[in-house]
């Protein structure tokens, strides 16, 4: 019995590296590969690493009236990175720094995207003027298709309402929607929009996808099962 105990101890020692590796994989599942981005919205302005959206210097701007108007980022990844503003009613874009208004004087819904689907924005800075005190709701979509809702945010009808969308884990947004509520009724215009465009990366190399945490977790559990069955049975 004593020798069997010693042999079992030796086997346990040999298995420890496997157990340690399993623990490392499980930790990796929880920390290294987040299943989704973390997008946040804050009141105020953070213009670092952003570029103004312009409407008077693009090679093919769309000023409207149209459901989608287009400006550009002259200092973006491409010399003419196109930014789209899409509403559910006709919009009009002003020349120079981005100002978007409704064709009838106001609008209550606009979605901001980049025309190049391989690009997203790591930061979005904007200012909205509203008809009265109230609240607005915002919806950001990350590169994995996950929604981030920011509902019932207070806005001032007598002042400027600057906001900054950003990520705390270097992820990106592919679209950002602004929708007025009953309290606001109308958004008069959307101006001073600045974007920080970046390439969307969903893999860790050409043609390689980032493993989902669930896949890594299954791999780790598999190693645990193998290590348990690898223990020799005691001889009778």
N, C-alpha and C positions, 0 to 999 in steps of 0.2 A: 504494500500500500504506500509505503514511504517513497519507493522509487517511482511508482506511478504518479505520485504527487509531484515529484521532481520533474518527470517527463512532461507533465501537464504544464508545469511552470515554464519549462523550456519552450513548449509550443506557444504558450501565451506570449512570451517574449518575442518569438518570431512573428507573431501576428500583430504586435503593437505598431509596426510601421504601416500596416494596412489600415488599422483603426485610425491612426493619426492622419493618414491620407484621406480617409473617409470624412473625418471631421473637417479637414481643410476644404474638401469639396462642398460639404454642407454649408460652411461659412461663406464660401464663394457664392453659393446660390443666393444667400441673403444679402450680400453686399456688392459684389463686383458687377453683376449684370441685372440692373433694375428692369422690371418688366415694362415700365413705362417712364416717360419723362415726368418731371415735376415742374410745371409751369406756374408762375405766380404773378399776381397783379398788385401793383402798389401805386398809391397816389403820389404824384410828383414827377420830376423829370430826372432821368439818367441818360444823357446823350452819348456816353462813352461807347465807342465802337458802333456807332450808327451813322447813317447817311440820309440826307434830306431826299424826300420824294419830290421830283420836279415834273412840271407839265409843259414847260416852254423850251425844253432843250432835248427832247426825245426824237428819235428818228421816225417813230410811228405812234405818237400819242393819240389817244381817243378822248376827246373833251366832252362828248355828248351834245345834246341830250341822248342818253342811252342807259340801258340797265347796267352795263359795265363800262366804266371809264378807266383809262390806263395812263399811268405816269411811268417814270423810270428813276433808277438809281445810277447816276453817272459814274459813281465810284464803287459800284458793286462788283461781284465776281466777273461779270461780263460788262463791257463798256456801255451796254444799253439794257440793264436788267429791268424787266417790265414788272410793275406793280399794278395789280388789278383791284378795283373797288366795285363791288357788285351789290346792287340793291334790288328790291322787289318793285320799285317804281323808278322812273327815269331820273338819272343823276346828271349833274353838270360839274365839270372840273375846271378850276380857275388856273390861269397861267402862273408860272413861278412856283413858289413853295406850295405844296399841295393844299388846296382848299376844295372840298367837295360839298355841294349843296344839292337839294332836290330841285328838279326842273320847275316845280310849282312853288318853290320857296322853302321847302322843308322836306325831311324824310325821317323814317323811324327805324330803318334796318339797313345795315351795310356790312359786307363781309370783305376782309382784306386778304389777298393771297398774292403769291408770286407766280407769274405766268410759266416759269420754268419749274416743272414738277420735281426736278432734282434738287431744288433749293427750298429752304425754309428760312424762318427768321428767329435768331436767338434773342432778339430784343425788338420791341415795338414801342415807340413813344408817340403819344397823340394827345390832342386837346379837343374836347367837344364843347360846343356852345348849345345850350338848351333853352327852350322857351320859358321854362319856369323851374322852380325848385322841385326836386323829385328824386327818382332813382333810375338807374340804368342797369341792364344785365349784359354780361359779356360771356362769350363762349370761345375758348381756344381749343384747337385740335393739334395734338402732337404728331410726330412722324410715324407713330404706331397706330394712329387712328383713335387714340384715347381722348375723350372730352374732358375739359377742365372748365367748370362753370363758376362764374363770379356773379352772384345774383344780388339784386336790390342794393347796389352801390349808390350812395348819396351823391348827387350832383347839384351845383349851385346855378340857379338861373340868372344871377347877377354877376357872375365872375367866371374865371377860367377854370376848366376842369382837366388838368393834366394827369395822365396815367402812364405807367411803364409796365409793359409785359416782359417778363424775363424768366430765365430758368436757373435753378440753383444746382443743377447737375450737368451743365453743358449740353442739354438737349435743345431741340428746336420745335417751333410751332409751324404748321403748314397753312393754317388759316386762323383768322380772328374775326369774330362777329360781334357787332354792337346792335343791341335791340332796345328801343325805348319801352318804358312801361306806361301804364295808364296815368301814373302820376306825372310823368314827363310830357306825355302826349306827342311832342315833336322834338326832333333834333335839328336845329337850324343849319348847322354846318359842322364839318369835321376838318380840322386844319392842323398845320404844324405836325404832320406825320413824319416820323423818322424810323427807318428800319435798319437792323443789323443782319444782312443776309448771310447764310452759311449753307454749305452743302449738307444734305441729309445723309447720315451714315447709319445704316441699320445692320451692318456687318463688321467683322474684324479683319477683313481682307477681301480681295477681289473674288466675288462669287461665294463668299462665306457669310453665313448669318450668325448673329450673336445667339448663343444657346439660351433658351428660355429657362427661368429658374426651375420650372417643373421638370424639365429634361435632366438638368444637373442633379436635382433631388433624387430622381429615380436611379440615376447612375450611382449616387452615393449609397442609397438603400441597397442596391444590388451588391456593392462591395461589402456592406455589413452582412448580408445574407451569406455571401461566399465565405467570409471569415468565420462565421458561426459553424457552417457545415465542414470547414477545414479542420476543426478540432478533432483529434482522434478519440475514439470511444475507449473507455476504461475496459481493460481485460478482466473477465470474471475468473 
